[in-house]
Amino acid sequence: MAGALEGIKVLDLSRFIAGPFCAMQLADLGADVVKVERAGKGEETRQNLPQLNGESLYFMTFNRNKRSLTLDFRSPRDQETLRKLIAKADVLIENFRPGTMEKMGCGWDTLRELNPRLVMVRISGFGQTGPLAQRPCFDAIAQAMSGLMSITGQQDGPPMMAGTFMVDYASGLYATIGTLAALNVRSQTGRGQLVESTLLESAISMLISAIPAQAQLGEAMERCGNVDRYTAPVNSYPSADGAFVYLSAGTDALFPRLVEAMDQPGLLADERFCTAHARLSNAVAISDIVAAWVLRHDAAEVVAAMDRAGVPCAKVATMDEVVTNPQLLARGQIVDIDHPVAGRYSTHGVTVSLSDTPGEIRRAPPLLGEHTEEVLRGWGVA
């Protein structure tokens, strides 16, 4: 069968991560996604390192399954071409600073008159309205402002950002969810709508219980390193061979299994550890005991013992281990793509699995302007 979004036309005017990632999700699911880039230069991230044969791996990560069309956004003629494309589109994705689309004559009020069926997706740092709407924002800024940074890192260390652009990814996923919801409504009403996703709002959606705990109880969530906030023992532990193992055995169902695997039955009778609440109150003590046991074994031995016991556990993988992970390879999550310039390279697969209309990687990331004439003819704009 065709992809789940076969027949949906998407114009991707976005840059960096959140917007392109949203557009790529739609493309993976079968939509015809056209990446609209600046003539001559293209998206800024085409220059990012690292590069493979002069092609940015950063850019390629977020732009597979798309076709590239170039326009001069400052040219009245090309602005008119853009509006003609928009008139044919089902979805438009942009993440310019608020007001930029309006300056090009492509604000929402204009576009919904031009194409009442259009779903316009606007991704920004703070939204199209509010006192911070015009302030520039990147992932780390949203992590800082949202409080995510303040609850990340070791308890006695400074605030830390996450090791990846988690807010950009979350914003892209929220934008994807909103797009699919708007398309579903359109299938019933015939009318599109405006979808907004912001970095700051996406970030605060990931604060667990920090907001009500602060607002209602006056309790500030603090940094806690790799331990779990609500159960113990849960932590990363060094093993005898110099690796780290992450182990999660904090619940009352899992803790006895850990005790049996460590062959330390006396822990179950210890009042400090006999219930989940007791263990949390004595988290350092129980963690020290587990750490001493893990340190006497190689990482593979610890993981094997926990697997036999049914306790969630994993070696903290290095990237060379990730790209050869047999589980990921078996499920098509590490795949190879042939690029006309970069050559063959490995990347992540299609993440969402659909039984009847699975997504697929049909196209390598496009060269700049590679499909301009093809798109203009195919969309009936030339």
BALOBA-1460 file (C-alpha; in Angstrom, 3 decimals):
// residues 382
<rec num="1" residu="m" x="0.000" y="0.000" z="0.000"/>
<rec num="2" residu="a" x="0.997" y="3.651" z="-0.415"/>
<rec num="3" residu="g" x="2.439" y="5.598" z="2.517"/>
<rec num="4" residu="a" x="0.013" y="6.852" z="5.129"/>
<rec num="5" residu="l" x="0.365" y="10.461" z="3.878"/>
<rec num="6" residu="e" x="0.523" y="9.709" z="0.167"/>
<rec num="7" residu="g" x="-0.929" y="12.645" z="-1.796"/>
<rec num="8" residu="i" x="-0.246" y="15.272" z="0.881"/>
<rec num="9" residu="k" x="1.823" y="18.174" z="-0.462"/>
<rec num="10" residu="v" x="4.099" y="19.905" z="2.053"/>
<rec num="11" residu="l" x="6.167" y="23.061" z="1.657"/>
<rec num="12" residu="d" x="9.037" y="23.109" z="4.137"/>
<rec num="13" residu="l" x="10.393" y="26.637" z="4.568"/>
<rec num="14" residu="s" x="11.999" y="25.811" z="7.893"/>
<rec num="15" residu="r" x="15.631" y="25.660" z="9.015"/>
<rec num="16" residu="f" x="17.858" y="24.003" z="11.618"/>
<rec num="17" residu="i" x="16.122" y="21.155" z="13.515"/>
<rec num="18" residu="a" x="12.535" y="21.500" z="14.774"/>
<rec num="19" residu="g" x="10.910" y="22.455" z="11.465"/>
<rec num="20" residu="p" x="12.958" y="20.185" z="9.208"/>
<rec num="21" residu="f" x="12.456" y="17.309" z="11.669"/>
<rec num="22" residu="c" x="8.666" y="17.820" z="11.573"/>
<rec num="23" residu="a" x="8.721" y="17.912" z="7.764"/>
<rec num="24" residu="m" x="10.864" y="14.784" z="7.661"/>
<rec num="25" residu="q" x="8.360" y="12.883" z="9.803"/>
<rec num="26" residu="l" x="5.674" y="13.711" z="7.250"/>
<rec num="27" residu="a" x="8.003" y="12.777" z="4.391"/>
<rec num="28" residu="d" x="8.898" y="9.432" z="5.983"/>
<rec num="29" residu="l" x="5.171" y="8.681" z="6.107"/>
<rec num="30" residu="g" x="4.730" y="9.317" z="2.399"/>
<rec num="31" residu="a" x="4.024" y="13.040" z="1.997"/>
<rec num="32" residu="d" x="5.548" y="14.924" z="-0.936"/>
<rec num="33" residu="v" x="7.776" y="17.365" z="0.950"/>
<rec num="34" residu="v" x="9.425" y="20.204" z="-0.952"/>
<rec num="35" residu="k" x="12.169" y="22.011" z="0.919"/>
<rec num="36" residu="v" x="12.143" y="25.647" z="-0.156"/>
<rec num="37" residu="e" x="15.618" y="27.186" z="0.240"/>
<rec num="38" residu="r" x="17.333" y="30.469" z="-0.487"/>
<rec num="39" residu="a" x="18.741" y="30.616" z="-4.003"/>
<rec num="40" residu="g" x="22.510" y="30.380" z="-4.077"/>
<rec num="41" residu="k" x="23.055" y="29.627" z="-0.379"/>
<rec num="42" residu="g" x="20.417" y="27.191" z="0.744"/>
<rec num="43" residu="e" x="19.731" y="26.418" z="4.364"/>
<rec num="44" residu="e" x="22.503" y="27.516" z="6.737"/>
<rec num="45" residu="t" x="23.043" y="24.004" z="8.044"/>
<rec num="46" residu="r" x="24.330" y="22.811" z="4.667"/>
<rec num="47" residu="q" x="27.639" y="24.277" z="5.873"/>
<rec num="48" residu="n" x="27.631" y="22.593" z="9.275"/>
<rec num="49" residu="l" x="30.252" y="20.114" z="10.399"/>
<rec num="50" residu="p" x="30.849" y="17.221" z="10.347"/>
<rec num="51" residu="q" x="30.863" y="16.731" z="6.591"/>
<rec num="52" residu="l" x="31.169" y="13.732" z="4.285"/>
<rec num="53" residu="n" x="32.715" y="14.606" z="0.920"/>
<rec num="54" residu="g" x="31.706" y="18.218" z="1.488"/>
<rec num="55" residu="e" x="28.091" y="17.429" z="2.439"/>
<rec num="56" residu="s" x="26.890" y="18.241" z="5.966"/>
<rec num="57" residu="l" x="25.817" y="15.215" z="7.991"/>
<rec num="58" residu="y" x="23.816" y="17.624" z="10.185"/>
<rec num="59" residu="f" x="21.764" y="18.747" z="7.189"/>
<rec num="60" residu="m" x="21.376" y="15.217" z="5.856"/>
<rec num="61" residu="t" x="20.082" y="13.974" z="9.213"/>
<rec num="62" residu="f" x="16.945" y="16.124" z="9.021"/>
<rec num="63" residu="n" x="16.217" y="16.353" z="5.303"/>
<rec num="64" residu="r" x="15.876" y="12.935" z="3.715"/>
<rec num="65" residu="n" x="12.819" y="12.125" z="1.590"/>
<rec num="66" residu="k" x="12.537" y="15.767" z="0.488"/>
<rec num="67" residu="r" x="12.954" y="17.605" z="-2.804"/>
<rec num="68" residu="s" x="14.803" y="20.923" z="-2.896"/>
<rec num="69" residu="l" x="13.509" y="24.026" z="-4.646"/>
<rec num="70" residu="t" x="15.288" y="27.380" z="-4.504"/>
<rec num="71" residu="l" x="13.755" y="30.858" z="-4.481"/>
<rec num="72" residu="d" x="14.949" y="34.388" z="-3.831"/>
<rec num="73" residu="f" x="12.688" y="35.320" z="-0.939"/>
<rec num="74" residu="r" x="13.370" y="39.035" z="-1.490"/>
<rec num="75" residu="s" x="12.289" y="38.936" z="-5.130"/>
<rec num="76" residu="p" x="8.658" y="39.950" z="-5.751"/>
<rec num="77" residu="r" x="8.566" y="37.476" z="-8.634"/>
<rec num="78" residu="d" x="9.744" y="34.585" z="-6.485"/>
<rec num="79" residu="q" x="7.419" y="35.652" z="-3.663"/>
<rec num="80" residu="e" x="4.582" y="35.314" z="-6.155"/>
<rec num="81" residu="t" x="5.889" y="31.871" z="-7.138"/>
<rec num="82" residu="l" x="5.868" y="30.935" z="-3.467"/>
<rec num="83" residu="r" x="2.254" y="32.017" z="-3.129"/>
<rec num="84" residu="k" x="1.353" y="29.936" z="-6.175"/>
<rec num="85" residu="l" x="2.985" y="26.923" z="-4.549"/>
<rec num="86" residu="i" x="1.176" y="27.626" z="-1.298"/>
<rec num="87" residu="a" x="-2.118" y="27.695" z="-3.187"/>
<rec num="88" residu="k" x="-1.413" y="24.078" z="-4.199"/>
<rec num="89" residu="a" x="-0.076" y="22.898" z="-0.838"/>
<rec num="90" residu="d" x="-1.771" y="20.982" z="1.944"/>
<rec num="91" residu="v" x="0.780" y="21.941" z="4.606"/>
<rec num="92" residu="l" x="3.220" y="24.840" z="4.998"/>
<rec num="93" residu="i" x="5.923" y="24.626" z="7.689"/>
<rec num="94" residu="e" x="7.967" y="27.680" z="8.719"/>
<rec num="95" residu="n" x="10.119" y="28.667" z="11.674"/>
<rec num="96" residu="f" x="11.192" y="32.202" z="10.815"/>
<rec num="97" residu="r" x="11.120" y="34.902" z="13.458"/>
<rec num="98" residu="p" x="7.486" y="36.027" z="13.913"/>
<rec num="99" residu="g" x="6.577" y="38.662" z="11.331"/>
<rec num="100" residu="t" x="8.934" y="37.424" z="8.614"/>
<rec num="101" residu="m" x="6.223" y="35.618" z="6.652"/>
<rec num="102" residu="e" x="4.000" y="38.682" z="6.914"/>
<rec num="103" residu="k" x="6.772" y="40.821" z="5.368"/>
<rec num="104" residu="m" x="6.804" y="38.441" z="2.397"/>
<rec num="105" residu="g" x="3.034" y="38.810" z="2.002"/>
<rec num="106" residu="c" x="2.523" y="35.309" z="3.372"/>
<rec num="107" residu="g" x="0.918" y="35.859" z="6.769"/>
<rec num="108" residu="w" x="-1.795" y="33.498" z="7.962"/>
<rec num="109" residu="d" x="-4.673" y="35.852" z="7.208"/>
<rec num="110" residu="t" x="-3.445" y="36.181" z="3.619"/>
<rec num="111" residu="l" x="-2.717" y="32.507" z="3.090"/>
<rec num="112" residu="r" x="-6.002" y="31.163" z="4.420"/>
<rec num="113" residu="e" x="-7.792" y="33.387" z="1.914"/>
<rec num="114" residu="l" x="-5.484" y="32.122" z="-0.824"/>
<rec num="115" residu="n" x="-5.895" y="28.469" z="0.202"/>
<rec num="116" residu="p" x="-8.697" y="27.729" z="2.684"/>
<rec num="117" residu="r" x="-7.556" y="24.090" z="2.924"/>
<rec num="118" residu="l" x="-4.032" y="25.016" z="3.997"/>
<rec num="119" residu="v" x="-2.602" y="23.800" z="7.301"/>
<rec num="120" residu="m" x="0.056" y="26.353" z="8.289"/>
<rec num="121" residu="v" x="2.566" y="25.142" z="10.872"/>
<rec num="122" residu="r" x="4.496" y="27.846" z="12.696"/>
<rec num="123" residu="i" x="7.384" y="26.827" z="14.949"/>
<rec num="124" residu="s" x="9.114" y="29.508" z="16.993"/>
<rec num="125" residu="g" x="10.913" y="30.084" z="20.246"/>
<rec num="126" residu="f" x="8.064" y="31.740" z="22.122"/>
<rec num="127" residu="g" x="5.062" y="31.924" z="19.807"/>
<rec num="128" residu="q" x="3.581" y="34.521" z="17.495"/>
<rec num="129" residu="t" x="2.235" y="36.570" z="20.419"/>
<rec num="130" residu="g" x="3.335" y="37.582" z="23.909"/>
<rec num="131" residu="p" x="6.076" y="39.840" z="25.246"/>
<rec num="132" residu="l" x="8.908" y="37.561" z="24.102"/>
<rec num="133" residu="a" x="7.607" y="36.795" z="20.615"/>
<rec num="134" residu="q" x="10.411" y="38.687" z="18.861"/>
<rec num="135" residu="r" x="13.248" y="37.363" z="21.009"/>
<rec num="136" residu="p" x="15.572" y="34.890" z="19.242"/>
<rec num="137" residu="c" x="15.686" y="31.408" z="20.704"/>
<rec num="138" residu="f" x="17.586" y="28.160" z="20.299"/>
<rec num="139" residu="d" x="17.240" y="24.810" z="22.006"/>
<rec num="140" residu="a" x="19.646" y="25.578" z="24.855"/>
<rec num="141" residu="i" x="17.928" y="28.912" z="25.521"/>
<rec num="142" residu="a" x="14.606" y="27.089" z="25.929"/>
<rec num="143" residu="q" x="16.276" y="24.530" z="28.201"/>
<rec num="144" residu="a" x="17.571" y="27.380" z="30.348"/>
<rec num="145" residu="m" x="14.348" y="29.417" z="30.482"/>
<rec num="146" residu="s" x="12.083" y="26.426" z="31.070"/>
<rec num="147" residu="g" x="13.987" y="25.153" z="34.085"/>
<rec num="148" residu="l" x="15.050" y="21.946" z="32.338"/>
<rec num="149" residu="m" x="18.670" y="23.009" z="32.672"/>
<rec num="150" residu="s" x="18.282" y="23.711" z="36.384"/>
<rec num="151" residu="i" x="17.116" y="20.141" z="37.070"/>
<rec num="152" residu="t" x="19.788" y="18.513" z="34.897"/>
<rec num="153" residu="g" x="23.258" y="17.603" z="36.142"/>
<rec num="154" residu="q" x="24.882" y="16.407" z="39.343"/>
<rec num="155" residu="q" x="23.395" y="17.677" z="42.587"/>
<rec num="156" residu="d" x="26.587" y="19.498" z="43.564"/>
<rec num="157" residu="g" x="27.394" y="20.647" z="40.030"/>
<rec num="158" residu="p" x="26.233" y="23.458" z="37.739"/>
<rec num="159" residu="p" x="23.086" y="23.362" z="35.595"/>
<rec num="160" residu="m" x="23.622" y="21.266" z="32.479"/>
<rec num="161" residu="m" x="21.998" y="21.092" z="29.063"/>
<rec num="162" residu="a" x="21.000" y="17.723" z="27.657"/>
<rec num="163" residu="g" x="23.438" y="15.919" z="25.402"/>
<rec num="164" residu="t" x="21.174" y="16.396" z="22.384"/>
<rec num="165" residu="f" x="18.738" y="19.042" z="21.152"/>
<rec num="166" residu="m" x="15.810" y="17.519" z="22.986"/>
<rec num="167" residu="v" x="13.637" y="20.660" z="22.921"/>
<rec num="168" residu="d" x="14.017" y="21.019" z="19.156"/>
<rec num="169" residu="y" x="13.040" y="17.390" z="18.714"/>
<rec num="170" residu="a" x="10.056" y="17.729" z="21.047"/>
<rec num="171" residu="s" x="8.908" y="20.900" z="19.275"/>
<rec num="172" residu="g" x="9.148" y="19.106" z="15.928"/>
<rec num="173" residu="l" x="7.136" y="16.184" z="17.243"/>
<rec num="174" residu="y" x="4.449" y="18.472" z="18.733"/>
<rec num="175" residu="a" x="4.273" y="20.238" z="15.377"/>
<rec num="176" residu="t" x="3.854" y="16.874" z="13.661"/>
<rec num="177" residu="i" x="1.046" y="15.889" z="16.036"/>
<rec num="178" residu="g" x="-0.678" y="19.211" z="15.442"/>
<rec num="179" residu="t" x="-0.320" y="18.836" z="11.677"/>
<rec num="180" residu="l" x="-1.885" y="15.384" z="11.669"/>
<rec num="181" residu="a" x="-4.722" y="16.588" z="13.915"/>
<rec num="182" residu="a" x="-5.392" y="19.558" z="11.632"/>
<rec num="183" residu="l" x="-5.405" y="17.328" z="8.558"/>
<rec num="184" residu="n" x="-7.918" y="15.058" z="10.251"/>
<rec num="185" residu="v" x="-10.207" y="18.011" z="11.005"/>
<rec num="186" residu="r" x="-9.814" y="19.223" z="7.424"/>
<rec num="187" residu="s" x="-10.949" y="15.843" z="6.131"/>
<rec num="188" residu="q" x="-14.240" y="16.482" z="7.951"/>
<rec num="189" residu="t" x="-14.697" y="20.231" z="7.432"/>
<rec num="190" residu="g" x="-12.709" y="20.995" z="4.289"/>
<rec num="191" residu="r" x="-10.883" y="23.816" z="6.046"/>
<rec num="192" residu="g" x="-7.305" y="24.053" z="7.210"/>
<rec num="193" residu="q" x="-6.076" y="25.842" z="10.297"/>
<rec num="194" residu="l" x="-3.055" y="27.368" z="11.987"/>
<rec num="195" residu="v" x="-0.825" y="25.072" z="14.054"/>
<rec num="196" residu="e" x="1.717" y="26.506" z="16.503"/>
<rec num="197" residu="s" x="4.559" y="24.808" z="18.350"/>
<rec num="198" residu="t" x="7.089" y="26.683" z="20.477"/>
<rec num="199" residu="l" x="10.394" y="25.699" z="22.019"/>
<rec num="200" residu="l" x="9.618" y="27.160" z="25.443"/>
<rec num="201" residu="e" x="6.188" y="25.529" z="25.691"/>
<rec num="202" residu="s" x="7.544" y="22.199" z="24.461"/>
<rec num="203" residu="a" x="10.277" y="22.395" z="27.079"/>
<rec num="204" residu="i" x="7.962" y="23.005" z="30.020"/>
<rec num="205" residu="s" x="5.785" y="20.073" z="28.927"/>
<rec num="206" residu="m" x="8.726" y="17.819" z="29.920"/>
<rec num="207" residu="l" x="9.109" y="19.032" z="33.508"/>
<rec num="208" residu="i" x="7.389" y="15.988" z="35.034"/>
<rec num="209" residu="s" x="5.749" y="17.175" z="38.281"/>
<rec num="210" residu="a" x="7.944" y="20.247" z="38.779"/>
<rec num="211" residu="i" x="5.231" y="22.806" z="38.002"/>
<rec num="212" residu="p" x="2.526" y="21.613" z="40.443"/>
<rec num="213" residu="a" x="5.159" y="20.753" z="43.066"/>
<rec num="214" residu="q" x="6.444" y="24.335" z="42.950"/>
<rec num="215" residu="a" x="3.086" y="26.082" z="42.510"/>
<rec num="216" residu="q" x="1.051" y="24.112" z="45.029"/>
<rec num="217" residu="l" x="3.623" y="22.730" z="47.474"/>
<rec num="218" residu="g" x="6.438" y="25.252" z="47.249"/>
<rec num="219" residu="e" x="8.878" y="22.441" z="46.530"/>
<rec num="220" residu="a" x="11.618" y="23.241" z="44.023"/>
<rec num="221" residu="m" x="12.773" y="20.315" z="41.891"/>
<rec num="222" residu="e" x="16.558" y="20.054" z="42.059"/>
<rec num="223" residu="r" x="19.351" y="18.385" z="40.120"/>
<rec num="224" residu="c" x="19.890" y="14.756" z="41.048"/>
<rec num="225" residu="g" x="22.394" y="13.408" z="38.531"/>
<rec num="226" residu="n" x="21.616" y="9.921" z="37.234"/>
<rec num="227" residu="v" x="19.483" y="8.736" z="40.137"/>
<rec num="228" residu="d" x="15.718" y="8.450" z="39.868"/>
<rec num="229" residu="r" x="13.698" y="11.107" z="41.681"/>
<rec num="230" residu="y" x="11.048" y="8.731" z="42.944"/>
<rec num="231" residu="t" x="12.595" y="5.281" z="43.526"/>
<rec num="232" residu="a" x="15.901" y="3.679" z="44.559"/>
<rec num="233" residu="p" x="18.201" y="2.009" z="43.679"/>
<rec num="234" residu="v" x="18.249" y="3.535" z="40.212"/>
<rec num="235" residu="n" x="21.583" y="4.871" z="39.000"/>
<rec num="236" residu="s" x="24.572" y="4.393" z="36.734"/>
<rec num="237" residu="y" x="27.378" y="2.374" z="38.283"/>
<rec num="238" residu="p" x="31.006" y="1.786" z="37.220"/>
<rec num="239" residu="s" x="31.868" y="-1.834" z="36.494"/>
<rec num="240" residu="a" x="35.116" y="-3.760" z="36.911"/>
<rec num="241" residu="d" x="36.087" y="-3.304" z="33.248"/>
<rec num="242" residu="g" x="35.794" y="0.476" z="33.295"/>
<rec num="243" residu="a" x="32.367" y="0.717" z="31.678"/>
<rec num="244" residu="f" x="29.173" y="2.057" z="33.236"/>
<rec num="245" residu="v" x="25.958" y="0.135" z="33.782"/>
<rec num="246" residu="y" x="22.581" y="1.745" z="34.329"/>
<rec num="247" residu="l" x="20.319" y="-0.276" z="36.583"/>
<rec num="248" residu="s" x="16.718" y="0.352" z="37.620"/>
<rec num="249" residu="a" x="15.350" y="-1.723" z="40.504"/>
<rec num="250" residu="g" x="13.442" y="0.777" z="42.615"/>
<rec num="251" residu="t" x="9.968" y="-0.700" z="42.711"/>
<rec num="252" residu="d" x="8.778" y="-3.242" z="45.249"/>
<rec num="253" residu="a" x="8.412" y="-5.763" z="42.435"/>
<rec num="254" residu="l" x="11.928" y="-5.303" z="41.061"/>
<rec num="255" residu="f" x="13.988" y="-4.876" z="44.223"/>
<rec num="256" residu="p" x="13.650" y="-8.515" z="45.402"/>
<rec num="257" residu="r" x="14.868" y="-9.666" z="41.988"/>
<rec num="258" residu="l" x="17.938" y="-7.464" z="42.308"/>
<rec num="259" residu="v" x="18.601" y="-8.792" z="45.804"/>
<rec num="260" residu="e" x="18.393" y="-12.375" z="44.558"/>
<rec num="261" residu="a" x="20.722" y="-11.640" z="41.641"/>
<rec num="262" residu="m" x="23.280" y="-10.082" z="44.007"/>
<rec num="263" residu="d" x="22.799" y="-12.988" z="46.471"/>
<rec num="264" residu="q" x="22.248" y="-10.616" z="49.367"/>
<rec num="265" residu="p" x="18.884" y="-11.772" z="50.848"/>
<rec num="266" residu="g" x="19.475" y="-9.884" z="54.087"/>
<rec num="267" residu="l" x="18.651" y="-6.624" z="52.308"/>
<rec num="268" residu="l" x="14.980" y="-7.577" z="52.186"/>
<rec num="269" residu="a" x="14.800" y="-7.755" z="55.968"/>
<rec num="270" residu="d" x="16.594" y="-4.440" z="56.469"/>
<rec num="271" residu="e" x="14.046" y="-1.812" z="57.539"/>
<rec num="272" residu="r" x="15.918" y="0.807" z="55.500"/>
<rec num="273" residu="f" x="15.234" y="-1.078" z="52.275"/>
<rec num="274" residu="c" x="12.087" y="-3.187" z="52.737"/>
<rec num="275" residu="t" x="9.709" y="-0.726" z="51.009"/>
<rec num="276" residu="a" x="9.998" y="1.716" z="48.111"/>
<rec num="277" residu="h" x="9.526" y="4.703" z="50.436"/>
<rec num="278" residu="a" x="12.140" y="3.386" z="52.854"/>
<rec num="279" residu="r" x="14.648" y="2.861" z="50.055"/>
<rec num="280" residu="l" x="14.070" y="6.366" z="48.743"/>
<rec num="281" residu="s" x="14.747" y="7.752" z="52.207"/>
<rec num="282" residu="n" x="17.954" y="5.725" z="52.292"/>
<rec num="283" residu="a" x="18.854" y="6.048" z="48.633"/>
<rec num="284" residu="v" x="22.550" y="6.725" z="49.200"/>
<rec num="285" residu="a" x="22.971" y="3.663" z="51.427"/>
<rec num="286" residu="i" x="21.306" y="1.216" z="49.046"/>
<rec num="287" residu="s" x="23.029" y="2.752" z="46.041"/>
<rec num="288" residu="d" x="26.422" y="2.293" z="47.719"/>
<rec num="289" residu="i" x="25.682" y="-1.394" z="48.259"/>
<rec num="290" residu="v" x="24.670" y="-1.905" z="44.635"/>
<rec num="291" residu="a" x="27.678" y="0.088" z="43.429"/>
<rec num="292" residu="a" x="30.064" y="-2.140" z="45.400"/>
<rec num="293" residu="w" x="28.500" y="-5.266" z="43.879"/>
<rec num="294" residu="v" x="28.597" y="-3.925" z="40.324"/>
<rec num="295" residu="l" x="32.225" y="-2.865" z="40.698"/>
<rec num="296" residu="r" x="33.199" y="-6.495" z="41.295"/>
<rec num="297" residu="h" x="31.860" y="-7.567" z="37.883"/>
<rec num="298" residu="d" x="32.361" y="-6.704" z="34.242"/>
<rec num="299" residu="a" x="29.548" y="-4.801" z="32.594"/>
<rec num="300" residu="a" x="28.482" y="-7.768" z="30.460"/>
<rec num="301" residu="e" x="28.235" y="-9.955" z="33.569"/>
<rec num="302" residu="v" x="26.043" y="-7.403" z="35.347"/>
<rec num="303" residu="v" x="23.717" y="-7.034" z="32.360"/>
<rec num="304" residu="a" x="23.455" y="-10.824" z="31.963"/>
<rec num="305" residu="a" x="22.637" y="-11.281" z="35.651"/>
<rec num="306" residu="m" x="19.981" y="-8.579" z="35.538"/>
<rec num="307" residu="d" x="18.492" y="-10.048" z="32.364"/>
<rec num="308" residu="r" x="18.146" y="-13.425" z="34.092"/>
<rec num="309" residu="a" x="16.541" y="-11.721" z="37.079"/>
<rec num="310" residu="g" x="14.188" y="-9.579" z="34.968"/>
<rec num="311" residu="v" x="15.645" y="-6.275" z="36.179"/>
<rec num="312" residu="p" x="15.909" y="-3.408" z="33.629"/>
<rec num="313" residu="c" x="19.584" y="-2.834" z="33.004"/>
<rec num="314" residu="a" x="21.932" y="-1.749" z="30.220"/>
<rec num="315" residu="k" x="25.535" y="-0.923" z="29.635"/>
<rec num="316" residu="v" x="25.943" y="2.792" z="28.922"/>
<rec num="317" residu="a" x="26.708" y="2.455" z="25.229"/>
<rec num="318" residu="t" x="29.315" y="4.325" z="23.261"/>
<rec num="319" residu="m" x="28.395" y="5.497" z="19.767"/>
<rec num="320" residu="d" x="30.402" y="2.707" z="18.117"/>
<rec num="321" residu="e" x="28.260" y="0.234" z="20.064"/>
<rec num="322" residu="v" x="25.046" y="2.023" z="19.090"/>
<rec num="323" residu="v" x="25.669" y="1.776" z="15.343"/>
<rec num="324" residu="t" x="26.254" y="-1.986" z="15.646"/>
<rec num="325" residu="n" x="23.441" y="-2.696" z="18.134"/>
<rec num="326" residu="p" x="21.789" y="-5.937" z="16.942"/>
<rec num="327" residu="q" x="18.345" y="-4.885" z="18.186"/>
<rec num="328" residu="l" x="18.458" y="-1.631" z="16.223"/>
<rec num="329" residu="l" x="19.802" y="-3.396" z="13.131"/>
<rec num="330" residu="a" x="17.124" y="-6.098" z="13.324"/>
<rec num="331" residu="r" x="14.373" y="-3.476" z="13.393"/>
<rec num="332" residu="g" x="15.809" y="-1.315" z="10.633"/>
<rec num="333" residu="q" x="16.735" y="1.577" z="12.903"/>
<rec num="334" residu="i" x="20.294" y="1.898" z="11.629"/>
<rec num="335" residu="v" x="20.117" y="2.135" z="7.844"/>
<rec num="336" residu="d" x="22.362" y="3.070" z="4.936"/>
<rec num="337" residu="i" x="21.482" y="5.741" z="2.369"/>
<rec num="338" residu="d" x="23.236" y="6.352" z="-0.950"/>
<rec num="339" residu="h" x="23.856" y="10.056" z="-1.548"/>
<rec num="340" residu="p" x="24.999" y="11.301" z="-4.987"/>
<rec num="341" residu="v" x="27.849" y="13.369" z="-3.500"/>
<rec num="342" residu="a" x="28.430" y="12.187" z="0.067"/>
<rec num="343" residu="g" x="28.290" y="8.538" z="-0.943"/>
<rec num="344" residu="r" x="26.924" y="5.787" z="1.260"/>
<rec num="345" residu="y" x="26.302" y="6.775" z="4.885"/>
<rec num="346" residu="s" x="24.460" y="5.393" z="7.915"/>
<rec num="347" residu="t" x="21.622" y="7.155" z="9.701"/>
<rec num="348" residu="h" x="18.598" y="6.442" z="11.896"/>
<rec num="349" residu="g" x="15.661" y="4.620" z="10.333"/>
<rec num="350" residu="v" x="11.943" y="5.430" z="10.246"/>
<rec num="351" residu="t" x="10.990" y="5.576" z="13.908"/>
<rec num="352" residu="v" x="7.211" y="5.078" z="13.808"/>
<rec num="353" residu="s" x="6.081" y="1.627" z="12.670"/>
<rec num="354" residu="l" x="2.739" y="1.209" z="10.868"/>
<rec num="355" residu="s" x="1.597" y="-2.295" z="9.977"/>
<rec num="356" residu="d" x="-0.317" y="-1.524" z="6.758"/>
<rec num="357" residu="t" x="1.244" y="1.727" z="5.521"/>
<rec num="358" residu="p" x="4.818" y="1.714" z="6.800"/>
<rec num="359" residu="g" x="7.072" y="4.680" z="6.269"/>
<rec num="360" residu="e" x="10.166" y="4.325" z="4.146"/>
<rec num="361" residu="i" x="13.248" y="6.189" z="3.006"/>
<rec num="362" residu="r" x="12.645" y="6.894" z="-0.663"/>
<rec num="363" residu="r" x="15.078" y="9.722" z="-1.326"/>
<rec num="364" residu="a" x="18.493" y="10.811" z="-0.154"/>
<rec num="365" residu="p" x="18.682" y="14.368" z="1.220"/>
<rec num="366" residu="p" x="18.490" y="16.686" z="-1.798"/>
<rec num="367" residu="l" x="21.216" y="18.762" z="-3.351"/>
<rec num="368" residu="l" x="20.526" y="22.490" z="-3.306"/>
<rec num="369" residu="g" x="17.861" y="23.331" z="-5.898"/>
<rec num="370" residu="e" x="18.030" y="19.813" z="-7.326"/>
<rec num="371" residu="h" x="14.284" y="19.595" z="-7.983"/>
<rec num="372" residu="t" x="13.292" y="23.203" z="-8.685"/>
<rec num="373" residu="e" x="12.063" y="22.728" z="-12.251"/>
<rec num="374" residu="e" x="10.626" y="19.286" z="-11.471"/>
<rec num="375" residu="v" x="8.518" y="20.658" z="-8.608"/>
<rec num="376" residu="l" x="7.328" y="23.735" z="-10.495"/>
<rec num="377" residu="r" x="6.174" y="21.576" z="-13.389"/>
<rec num="378" residu="g" x="4.737" y="18.830" z="-11.215"/>
<rec num="379" residu="w" x="2.797" y="21.238" z="-9.041"/>
<rec num="380" residu="g" x="1.537" y="23.111" z="-12.090"/>
<rec num="381" residu="v" x="3.260" y="26.369" z="-11.204"/>
<rec num="382" residu="a" x="5.827" y="26.670" z="-14.026"/>
